[in-house]
Structures are given as structure tokens and as C-alpha cells.
Amino acid sequence: MTNQPVHVAIAILYQEDKFLMQLRDNIPDILYPGYWGLFGGHLEVDETPDIAVKREIIEEIGYKLPEFFKFGCYQDEAAVRHVFHAPLLAELSQLNLNEGWDMKLLTPEDIRTGECYSSIADEIRPLGPIHQRIMLDFIGH
């Protein structure tokens, strides 16, 4: 029996020239522990990617997505990532980080460099490789 990749829905949230990213929990048994990545998560049974991304963003940061759009789909052996994008129309102070270690608005330079400082972790942490690739594609789009 072959393992089917999981389906996830993730969101690129942008404000001016910056992008909201989550510093994933530093737990060894999750994918990319302690790495910067995009907010989102697994699709539930019979859930479409667009419904899942709205639910996940509310669960993870308490933000109701405004109008949002599909950006693309990225598949590897681990996951099928349905990627959406939307403006972030709230201040960071209005968001509640319910999942993850930290969150921050990253600049295109942070994304190109592939790492960013977290004041909560008190260190520079890397971007997850697939999330960096998605963001570079989006910035270059």
C-alpha cells in the first residue's frame, strides 16, 4: 500500500510589501520544526481547499479572510499544497497566534535570504524550503 500525500491549504497573507509567516513549533515530530512557513493546514474529510484555508486561518490567528484567490498547487511526496493569497487587513497586534511559536511580517529580502530573526525564539530561524520556493514564485509573479 502506498502512502498518499496529505492535502493542505495554505495562505500567503500580504501587507504592503511584507508577508505574514509563522514560526512553526519546535517539536521534532512535525514537518519543518522551528522553521518559518505559511499559515494553513490539513483538509478535513469532504472539505474543499478554499473552505479549509478559511477555517485554518481563523483557527491559527483569528483572522477572517477577505476576498482571496488561488495562487497554485505544489505537490511533493509529503503533501499537496493548495496555495491561496489574500491581503492582511489587520495589524499584527489584532491577531491571536493560536498555533506556532511566533509570527512576523517578512520582507522579500528575508524570503530571498531564506532566514529571519524571531524575537520569541531569540535567534535567526530558516524558512521551510517548500515555503521559500512558494514565496519566491509569488514575489516573482
C-alpha contacts under 8 A as a table, 3 or more apart, distances in Angstrom:
res1	aa1	res2	aa2	distance
5	P	76	D	7.66
5	P	77	E	6.01
5	P	78	A	5.12
5	P	79	A	4.54
5	P	80	V	6.28
6	V	42	H	7.06
6	V	78	A	6.74
6	V	79	A	4.74
6	V	80	V	6.10
7	H	42	H	5.88
7	H	43	L	5.88
7	H	79	A	5.72
7	H	80	V	4.73
7	H	81	R	6.09
7	H	82	H	7.43
8	V	40	G	7.09
8	V	41	G	5.07
8	V	42	H	4.19
8	V	43	L	5.46
8	V	49	P	7.24
8	V	52	A	7.96
8	V	79	A	6.92
8	V	80	V	6.19
8	V	81	R	5.01
8	V	82	H	6.07
9	A	40	G	5.53
9	A	41	G	5.60
9	A	42	H	6.45
9	A	43	L	6.76
9	A	49	P	5.43
9	A	50	D	7.38
9	A	52	A	6.12
9	A	53	V	5.08
9	A	81	R	5.81
9	A	82	H	4.67
9	A	83	V	5.98
9	A	84	F	7.51
10	I	38	L	6.16
10	I	39	F	5.60
10	I	40	G	4.08
10	I	41	G	6.35
10	I	53	V	5.95
10	I	81	R	6.87
10	I	82	H	6.23
10	I	83	V	5.07
10	I	84	F	6.23
11	A	38	L	6.24
11	A	39	F	5.82
11	A	40	G	6.18
11	A	53	V	6.75
11	A	57	I	7.84
11	A	83	V	5.80
11	A	84	F	4.78
11	A	85	H	5.34
11	A	86	A	7.27
12	I	19	F	6.88
12	I	20	L	7.16
12	I	38	L	6.51
12	I	39	F	7.65
12	I	83	V	7.29
12	I	84	F	6.11
12	I	85	H	4.51
12	I	86	A	6.44
12	I	135	M	7.81
13	L	19	F	5.68
13	L	20	L	5.46
13	L	21	M	7.99
13	L	85	H	5.86
13	L	86	A	5.22
13	L	87	P	5.44
13	L	88	L	5.37
14	Y	17	D	7.01
14	Y	18	K	5.66
14	Y	19	F	4.43
14	Y	20	L	6.19
14	Y	85	H	7.78
14	Y	86	A	6.59
14	Y	87	P	4.92
14	Y	88	L	5.32
15	Q	18	K	5.37
15	Q	19	F	6.31
15	Q	20	L	7.78
15	Q	87	P	6.02
15	Q	88	L	5.32
15	Q	89	L	7.16
15	Q	105	L	7.96
17	D	107	T	6.68
17	D	108	P	7.44
18	K	105	L	5.45
18	K	106	L	5.31
18	K	107	T	4.76
18	K	108	P	6.78
19	F	104	K	7.93
19	F	105	L	4.99
19	F	106	L	5.12
19	F	107	T	6.53
19	F	108	P	7.90
20	L	38	L	7.47
20	L	88	L	7.99
20	L	103	M	6.90
20	L	104	K	5.62
20	L	105	L	4.37
20	L	106	L	6.25
21	M	36	W	6.22
21	M	37	G	5.55
21	M	38	L	5.10
21	M	39	F	6.61
21	M	103	M	5.61
21	M	104	K	5.65
21	M	105	L	6.30
21	M	106	L	6.81
22	Q	36	W	5.44
22	Q	37	G	5.30
22	Q	38	L	5.87
22	Q	39	F	6.12
22	Q	100	G	6.30
22	Q	101	W	7.37
22	Q	102	D	5.87
22	Q	103	M	4.41
22	Q	104	K	6.73
23	L	34	G	6.08
23	L	35	Y	5.58
23	L	36	W	4.29
23	L	37	G	6.31
23	L	100	G	5.84
23	L	101	W	5.33
23	L	102	D	4.85
23	L	103	M	5.77
23	L	118	S	7.93
24	R	32	Y	7.19
24	R	33	P	5.71
24	R	34	G	4.98
24	R	35	Y	5.49
24	R	36	W	6.02
24	R	37	G	6.76
24	R	99	E	7.93
24	R	100	G	4.69
24	R	101	W	5.64
24	R	102	D	7.31
25	D	33	P	5.72
25	D	34	G	5.40
25	D	35	Y	7.95
25	D	99	E	7.82
25	D	100	G	4.80
25	D	101	W	4.89
26	N	33	P	4.57
26	N	34	G	4.24
26	N	35	Y	7.89
26	N	101	W	7.43
27	I	30	I	6.04
27	I	33	P	5.46
27	I	34	G	7.35
28	P	31	L	8.00
28	P	33	P	5.92
29	D	33	P	7.62
30	I	33	P	5.74
32	Y	35	Y	5.43
32	Y	128	G	6.05
34	G	101	W	7.78
34	G	125	R	6.94
34	G	126	P	7.88
35	Y	125	R	6.02
35	Y	126	P	5.29
35	Y	127	L	5.18
35	Y	128	G	5.41
36	W	115	E	7.79
36	W	116	C	7.95
36	W	125	R	6.94
36	W	126	P	6.17
36	W	127	L	4.41
36	W	128	G	5.84
36	W	131	H	7.95
37	G	127	L	6.21
37	G	128	G	5.81
37	G	131	H	5.58
37	G	132	Q	7.82
38	L	131	H	6.58
39	F	56	E	7.61
39	F	57	I	6.63
39	F	60	E	7.28
40	G	53	V	5.96
40	G	56	E	5.19
40	G	57	I	6.10
40	G	60	E	7.61
41	G	52	A	7.57
41	G	53	V	7.34
41	G	56	E	6.06
42	H	52	A	7.43
43	L	47	E	5.82
43	L	48	T	7.03
43	L	49	P	6.55
43	L	52	A	5.54
44	E	47	E	5.27
44	E	52	A	7.32
47	E	51	I	6.45
47	E	52	A	6.30
48	T	51	I	5.38
48	T	52	A	6.13
49	P	52	A	4.95
49	P	53	V	6.11
49	P	82	H	6.45
50	D	53	V	5.38
50	D	54	K	6.53
51	I	54	K	5.37
51	I	55	R	6.31
52	A	55	R	5.12
52	A	56	E	5.97
53	V	56	E	5.13
53	V	57	I	6.11
53	V	84	F	7.76
54	K	57	I	5.46
54	K	58	I	6.39
54	K	64	K	6.91
54	K	65	L	6.19
55	R	58	I	5.30
55	R	59	E	6.17
56	E	59	E	4.99
56	E	60	E	5.92
57	I	60	E	5.16
57	I	61	I	5.83
57	I	62	G	6.57
57	I	63	Y	5.92
57	I	64	K	7.02
57	I	65	L	7.36
58	I	61	I	5.69
58	I	62	G	4.19
58	I	63	Y	4.85
58	I	64	K	5.73
58	I	65	L	7.93
59	E	62	G	5.82
59	E	98	N	6.91
59	E	99	E	7.98
60	E	96	N	7.55
60	E	97	L	6.10
60	E	98	N	4.89
60	E	99	E	5.13
61	I	95	L	5.43
61	I	96	N	4.72
61	I	97	L	4.77
61	I	98	N	5.77
61	I	99	E	7.42
62	G	95	L	5.97
62	G	96	N	5.71
62	G	97	L	7.67
62	G	98	N	7.86
63	Y	95	L	6.59
65	L	68	F	6.91
65	L	86	A	7.07
65	L	88	L	7.96
66	P	86	A	6.85
66	P	87	P	7.32
67	E	86	A	6.63
68	F	84	F	6.65
68	F	85	H	5.64
68	F	86	A	4.62
68	F	87	P	7.76
69	F	84	F	5.38
69	F	85	H	5.45
69	F	86	A	6.64
70	K	82	H	7.66
70	K	83	V	6.04
70	K	84	F	4.28
70	K	85	H	6.42
71	F	82	H	7.97
71	F	83	V	5.40
71	F	84	F	5.05
71	F	85	H	6.33
71	F	138	F	7.83
72	G	82	H	6.28
72	G	83	V	5.31
72	G	84	F	7.14
73	C	80	V	6.87
73	C	81	R	5.49
73	C	82	H	4.69
73	C	83	V	5.87
74	Y	79	A	8.00
74	Y	80	V	5.80
74	Y	81	R	4.98
74	Y	82	H	6.71
74	Y	83	V	7.66
74	Y	134	I	7.95
75	Q	78	A	7.74
75	Q	79	A	5.77
75	Q	80	V	4.29
75	Q	81	R	6.04
76	D	79	A	5.64
76	D	80	V	6.56
88	L	91	E	7.95
90	A	94	Q	6.22
90	A	95	L	7.36
91	E	94	Q	5.34
91	E	95	L	7.08
92	L	95	L	5.35
92	L	104	K	7.95
93	S	96	N	7.77
97	L	100	G	6.90
97	L	102	D	7.34
97	L	103	M	7.28
100	G	103	M	7.64
101	W	120	I	7.42
101	W	121	A	7.70
102	D	118	S	7.00
102	D	120	I	6.35
102	D	121	A	7.74
104	K	118	S	7.83
106	L	109	E	7.98
106	L	110	D	5.88
106	L	111	I	6.87
106	L	116	C	7.48
107	T	110	D	5.13
107	T	111	I	6.46
108	P	111	I	5.01
108	P	112	R	6.12
108	P	139	I	7.25
109	E	112	R	5.03
109	E	113	T	5.99
110	D	113	T	5.11
110	D	114	G	6.06
110	D	115	E	5.90
110	D	116	C	5.80
111	I	114	G	5.00
111	I	115	E	6.74
111	I	116	C	7.98
111	I	127	L	7.47
111	I	132	Q	6.24
111	I	135	M	7.07
111	I	136	L	7.10
112	R	132	Q	7.62
112	R	136	L	6.96
114	G	126	P	5.81
114	G	127	L	5.26
114	G	132	Q	6.64
115	E	124	I	6.41
115	E	125	R	5.47
115	E	126	P	4.10
115	E	127	L	5.38
116	C	124	I	5.21
116	C	125	R	5.56
116	C	126	P	6.49
116	C	127	L	7.61
117	Y	122	D	7.15
117	Y	123	E	5.49
117	Y	124	I	3.94
117	Y	125	R	6.06
118	S	121	A	5.26
118	S	122	D	5.53
118	S	123	E	5.70
118	S	124	I	6.11
118	S	125	R	6.95
119	S	122	D	4.59
119	S	123	E	6.93
121	A	124	I	7.99
127	L	131	H	6.78
127	L	132	Q	5.96
128	G	131	H	5.24
128	G	132	Q	6.08
129	P	132	Q	5.10
129	P	133	R	6.25
130	I	133	R	5.06
130	I	134	I	6.21
131	H	134	I	5.08
131	H	135	M	6.12
132	Q	135	M	5.10
132	Q	136	L	6.05
133	R	136	L	5.11
133	R	137	D	6.15
134	I	137	D	5.15
134	I	138	F	6.20
135	M	138	F	4.93
135	M	139	I	6.03
136	L	139	I	5.12
136	L	140	G	6.04
137	D	140	G	5.18
137	D	141	H	5.97
138	F	141	H	5.02
